[in-house]
Amino acid sequence: MPILPPPSRRAFLTGALAAGAVAALPARGGAEPGALAPITGKAVPITPAERARRLARAQVLMAENGIGAVLIEPGASLTYFTGVRWWRSERLTAAILPAEGEPLIVTPFFEEPSVRESLAIPAEIRTWQEDESPFVPIADWMRARGLQQKSLGIEETVRQFAIAGLSSALPGITTVSANPVVRGCRMIKSPAEIALMQLAADVTLAAYAHTYPRIEAGMTPADIGALMDAATRALGAEPEFSLVLLGEASAYPHGSGKPQQVREGEVVLMDCGCTVEGYQSDISRSFVYGTPTAEQRRVFDQVRQGQQIAFETMKLGASAGSVDDAVRRHYETIGYGPRYRLPGLSHRTGHGIGLDGHEPVNFVHGEATPLAAGMCFSNEPGLYLPGRFGIRLEDCVYMTAQGPRWFSTPPTSIEQPFG
């Protein structure tokens, strides 16, 4: 059916929200919390037993790679292994995962009670005072275990000051990349992680369905983003991002600083995601406010085909780069590119996703990592026509022993962007 201006577009809700996520709808605009019911009540947090398995797996990988311990700062990897949810500042909080035994958490003395609140595994906590070095307790702990004689793995987002400080406290220690350990664990999602990511995707789709019929001429990206964020919260999740690109801005993957508003006949591109128990969704939809032109419809269908080619290329054992290559070869046969040139697909075909919205590895040319069960990726081979418009469809997938499965089902037409 054609995409019509309000109020006709509200008829869309009859089918799209039949699952019951929306209890009632206001007459116009807004994203009143009362209009939506939470759908995340069945979310099951990661259990202590699963965190113990993660540490055991990390220790196996450390032994296989000759690593004595791994240094991790606050962020997704710290949360993944320890449960600790903290932030980075000039005051070091960090974890050391040893190849044997319990981890160490180091944090400022006055932060220790707060850090302990989210600690979800058995671990020793050592503190440092404001006039002390945070690296001394780490060095003492490592020496007591003979770890100063072994390679120290550095998680890939650790800041240089932490590496330099610990190297100074432990002269002669060898530092290496912890990627074989951290990526080796985090890239393969457990059923519990996949279930949380599925809930996050369900929330984002329901929030889209709530927001879509409320979009009106003259609205700005901020107006639409506010609708989306309010709906996401009412559905029981935390908004992570709500990127809205209108008209020509849709031709630039991450948008434009120029003023934008919804206009009849122009593309609306939305790229939104949320978190459930820390696990993220990432879904993009493109549609037209009003009636699509033949060109807009054609480009939408080409992107839809690109998504399907990517999905079909995701074979177990295939390299991640081969997915990007397959899409790009097809796009070149229909006049786009070549490679990453415009008009065409100027960014990678997809990225890993989990506790971080962008995780290793990517669907990008040259990436040799083989696909394996448990890996999760976005699938987003957009097409961008500078100065005119762009179309991006993005749905995430998880790899199973039988191949890829969708977290969210791609739309079939520009007239029905949500199925």
Order of alpha helices (4+ residues) and beta strands (2+ residues): alpha-alpha-beta-alpha-beta-beta-alpha-beta-alpha-beta-alpha-beta-alpha-alpha-alpha-beta-beta-beta-beta-alpha-alpha-beta-beta-beta-beta-beta-beta-beta
